[in-house]
Amino acid sequence: MYFLCVAVLVLTVIVVANLRRSRFGRILIAARENEANLQSFGVSAVRAKLSAFAVSGLIAGTGGAMLAFELRGVSVQSFPPERSIEVFLFVVLGGVTSMGGVVLGAIYYALISYFFPTNFIFQSLRPFLVISVLWISPGGLAALINRVRDAGLRIIAQRRQIIVPSLFADYDPNVLEKQLIPLSDPLDAAGLAALDAAERYTIESELYARRPADESARGPGGHDEAAAFEAAAAGTREGGS
């Protein structure tokens, strides 16, 4: 029964994901976002809503049939009115606009039903927890996770100076241009620049061995190694910018 439920869940997720990418799915999303705009394109909002109820009823009926088969029967006590309200709240808490949010809401419901079935304190604070999450992120847990993910990717893009339009769509282009720059201006008194040209290669290190003072600034071929190193570093900076 467990593997059958998992198979039906995966099949349902695949069907709904493909449905969202189809014309019918785009019509449903448009009806949810702006019903007047949908009607301006000659699409009946009433027909779209009725179709949505039919599809959602089919999915809910499939889940109800699986539950009835597992329980070996159904009764009135199995589906009280408050149960429907709880399911609706958990879906909204997870994120009603995405499949991942629905799954998160179901996971949350399963966890609290398993670990806190009779905890009076947690059951009393649970409504306030839902309100707090929705106050912080109206899109639910899925939107909150997406915000954290986008914030991390935005930092990586800024550090690497990569412009990703989907990550910076809600930002002012002028502010974005100021953010996509190195973290600070080059310092003239830090690193190798803090040492004189004659002293930069006289200090023994793993990369540059100590050389006599008269050969510190010139290589075997008589070339100025300090000047060559500075030219190579300048070329690297220009190529990177």
VEXPALUM-845761 format. One record per residue (C-alpha): x negated, y negated, z; residue number from 1. Coordinates in Angstrom, 1 decimal. Layout:
BEGIN
        u        v        w   num
        X        Y        Z   NUM
...
This chain:
BEGIN
        u        v        w   num
      0.0      0.0      0.0     1
     -2.9     -2.4      0.8     2
     -4.5     -1.9     -2.6     3
     -1.1     -2.2     -4.3     4
     -0.5     -5.6     -2.6     5
     -4.0     -6.8     -3.5     6
     -3.4     -5.8     -7.1     7
     -0.1     -7.6     -7.3     8
     -1.7    -10.7     -5.7     9
     -4.5    -10.8     -8.2    10
     -2.0    -10.3    -11.1    11
      0.1    -13.1     -9.7    12
     -2.8    -15.5     -9.4    13
     -3.9    -14.7    -13.0    14
     -0.4    -15.2    -14.3    15
      0.1    -18.5    -12.5    16
     -3.4    -19.8    -13.5    17
     -2.6    -19.1    -17.1    18
      0.8    -20.6    -16.7    19
     -0.6    -23.9    -15.5    20
     -2.7    -24.1    -18.6    21
      0.2    -23.5    -21.0    22
      2.6    -26.1    -22.3    23
      5.3    -25.0    -19.9    24
      2.8    -25.5    -17.0    25
      1.9    -29.0    -18.2    26
      5.5    -29.9    -18.4    27
      6.1    -28.8    -14.8    28
      3.0    -30.8    -13.6    29
      4.3    -33.8    -15.5    30
      7.7    -33.4    -13.9    31
      6.1    -33.4    -10.5    32
      3.9    -36.4    -11.1    33
      6.2    -38.7    -13.0    34
      9.7    -37.6    -14.0    35
     10.6    -40.8    -15.8    36
      7.5    -40.5    -18.0    37
      8.3    -36.9    -18.8    38
     11.8    -37.9    -20.0    39
     10.4    -40.7    -22.2    40
      8.7    -38.0    -24.3    41
     12.1    -36.3    -24.9    42
     11.6    -33.5    -22.4    43
     14.6    -32.6    -20.1    44
     13.6    -32.9    -16.5    45
     16.6    -30.8    -15.4    46
     15.6    -28.0    -17.6    47
     12.0    -28.2    -16.4    48
     13.2    -28.0    -12.7    49
     15.6    -25.1    -13.4    50
     12.7    -23.2    -15.2    51
     10.5    -23.9    -12.2    52
     13.1    -22.5     -9.8    53
     13.4    -19.4    -12.0    54
      9.7    -18.8    -12.1    55
      9.2    -19.4     -8.4    56
     12.2    -17.2     -7.6    57
     10.6    -14.4     -9.7    58
      7.3    -14.6     -7.8    59
      9.1    -14.8     -4.4    60
     11.3    -11.9     -5.3    61
      8.2     -9.8     -6.2    62
      6.7    -10.6     -2.8    63
     10.0     -9.9     -1.1    64
     10.3     -6.5     -2.8    65
      6.8     -5.6     -1.7    66
      7.6     -6.6      1.9    67
     10.9     -4.7      1.9    68
      9.2     -1.6      0.6    69
      6.5     -1.8      3.3    70
      9.1     -2.4      6.1    71
     11.3      0.4      4.8    72
     14.2     -1.9      4.9    73
     15.3     -5.5      5.6    74
     17.5     -7.1      8.2    75
     18.7    -10.6      9.0    76
     16.3    -10.9     11.8    77
     13.3    -10.5      9.4    78
     14.0    -13.8      7.7    79
     15.2    -16.4     10.1    80
     15.5    -20.1      9.0    81
     12.4    -21.1     10.9    82
     10.4    -18.6      9.0    83
     11.1    -20.3      5.7    84
     10.1    -23.7      7.3    85
      6.8    -22.2      8.5    86
      6.0    -20.8      5.1    87
      6.7    -24.1      3.5    88
      4.5    -26.0      6.1    89
      1.6    -23.6      5.6    90
      1.8    -24.0      1.8    91
      1.8    -27.8      2.2    92
     -1.1    -27.5      4.7    93
     -3.2    -25.4      2.3    94
     -2.4    -27.5     -0.7    95
      0.7    -27.2     -2.8    96
     -0.9    -28.4     -6.0    97
     -3.5    -25.7     -6.4    98
     -3.7    -21.9     -6.2    99
     -6.6    -22.1     -3.8   100
     -4.6    -24.2     -1.4   101
     -1.7    -21.7     -1.4   102
     -4.2    -18.9     -0.6   103
     -5.7    -21.0      2.2   104
     -2.3    -21.6      3.7   105
     -1.5    -17.9      3.6   106
     -4.9    -17.1      5.2   107
     -4.2    -19.7      7.9   108
     -0.8    -18.2      8.6   109
     -2.2    -14.7      8.8   110
     -5.0    -15.8     11.2   111
     -2.8    -17.6     13.7   112
     -0.2    -14.8     13.5   113
     -2.9    -12.2     14.4   114
     -5.1    -14.1     16.9   115
     -2.5    -16.4     18.6   116
      0.9    -14.7     18.4   117
      1.9    -15.5     22.1   118
     -0.5    -18.4     23.0   119
      1.8    -21.1     24.3   120
     -0.8    -23.9     24.2   121
     -1.8    -23.2     20.6   122
      1.8    -22.7     19.5   123
      2.7    -26.1     21.1   124
     -0.2    -27.9     19.4   125
      0.2    -26.2     16.0   126
      2.7    -28.8     14.6   127
      0.3    -31.6     15.6   128
     -2.6    -29.8     13.9   129
     -0.6    -29.7     10.6   130
      0.2    -33.4     10.9   131
     -3.4    -34.3     11.7   132
     -4.7    -32.4      8.7   133
     -2.2    -33.9      6.3   134
     -2.9    -37.4      7.8   135
     -6.6    -36.9      7.0   136
     -6.1    -35.2      3.7   137
     -2.6    -35.5      2.1   138
     -3.5    -32.9     -0.4   139
     -4.1    -30.3      2.3   140
     -7.1    -28.1      3.1   141
     -7.9    -27.5     -0.6   142
     -8.2    -31.3     -1.3   143
    -10.3    -31.7      1.9   144
    -12.7    -28.9      0.7   145
    -12.8    -30.5     -2.8   146
    -13.7    -33.9     -1.2   147
    -16.6    -32.3      0.8   148
    -17.8    -30.5     -2.3   149
    -17.6    -33.6     -4.5   150
    -19.4    -35.6     -1.9   151
    -22.3    -33.1     -1.8   152
    -22.5    -33.0     -5.7   153
    -22.3    -36.8     -5.8   154
    -25.4    -37.0     -3.5   155
    -27.3    -34.6     -5.7   156
    -26.3    -36.5     -8.9   157
    -27.4    -39.8     -7.3   158
    -30.7    -38.4     -6.2   159
    -31.4    -36.9     -9.7   160
    -29.9    -39.9    -11.5   161
    -27.3    -37.9    -13.3   162
    -24.1    -39.5    -14.3   163
    -21.1    -37.1    -14.0   164
    -17.9    -38.9    -14.9   165
    -15.6    -36.5    -13.0   166
    -17.5    -37.2     -9.8   167
    -17.5    -41.0    -10.1   168
    -14.1    -41.6    -11.7   169
    -12.8    -43.5     -8.7   170
    -15.9    -45.7     -8.3   171
    -16.7    -49.1     -9.6   172
    -19.1    -48.9    -12.6   173
    -21.1    -51.8    -11.2   174
    -21.5    -50.2     -7.8   175
    -22.3    -46.9     -9.5   176
    -25.1    -48.5    -11.5   177
    -26.6    -49.8     -8.3   178
    -26.4    -46.4     -6.6   179
    -28.0    -44.5     -9.5   180
    -31.5    -45.9     -8.8   181
    -34.4    -44.6     -6.7   182
    -33.9    -44.7     -3.0   183
    -36.5    -47.5     -2.6   184
    -38.9    -49.6     -4.7   185
    -42.5    -48.3     -5.2   186
    -44.8    -49.3     -2.3   187
    -48.2    -50.7     -3.1   188
    -49.6    -50.0      0.4   189
    -48.7    -46.3      0.7   190
    -50.2    -43.1     -0.5   191
    -53.2    -43.3     -2.8   192
    -52.5    -46.9     -3.5   193
    -53.5    -47.7      0.1   194
    -57.1    -46.6     -0.7   195
    -59.6    -48.3     -2.8   196
    -60.4    -46.8     -6.2   197
    -63.9    -45.7     -5.0   198
    -62.4    -44.1     -1.9   199
    -59.5    -42.1     -3.4   200
    -61.6    -39.2     -4.5   201
    -64.3    -39.2     -1.8   202
    -62.0    -37.7      0.9   203
    -62.2    -33.9      0.8   204
    -59.0    -32.1      0.3   205
    -57.6    -28.9     -1.2   206
    -57.2    -30.6     -4.6   207
    -60.3    -32.8     -4.7   208
    -63.6    -31.7     -3.2   209
    -65.9    -34.2     -1.6   210
    -68.5    -35.6     -4.1   211
    -71.5    -37.9     -3.6   212
    -70.8    -41.6     -3.4   213
    -72.5    -42.4     -6.7   214
    -70.4    -39.8     -8.5   215
    -67.1    -40.5     -6.7   216
    -65.7    -42.8     -9.3   217
    -67.2    -41.0    -12.4   218
    -66.7    -37.6    -13.7   219
    -69.2    -35.3    -15.4   220
    -68.6    -37.0    -18.8   221
    -69.2    -40.5    -17.5   222
    -65.5    -41.4    -17.5   223
    -63.8    -43.3    -14.7   224
    -61.6    -40.6    -13.1   225
    -59.8    -43.1    -10.9   226
    -58.7    -45.1    -13.9   227
    -57.7    -41.9    -15.8   228
    -55.7    -40.7    -12.8   229
    -53.9    -44.0    -12.5   230
    -53.1    -44.0    -16.2   231
    -51.7    -40.5    -16.1   232
    -49.6    -41.4    -13.0   233
    -48.2    -44.5    -14.8   234
    -47.4    -42.4    -17.8   235
    -45.6    -39.9    -15.7   236
    -43.5    -42.6    -14.0   237
    -42.6    -44.2    -17.4   238
    -41.6    -40.8    -18.8   239
    -39.5    -39.9    -15.7   240
    -37.7    -43.3    -15.8   241
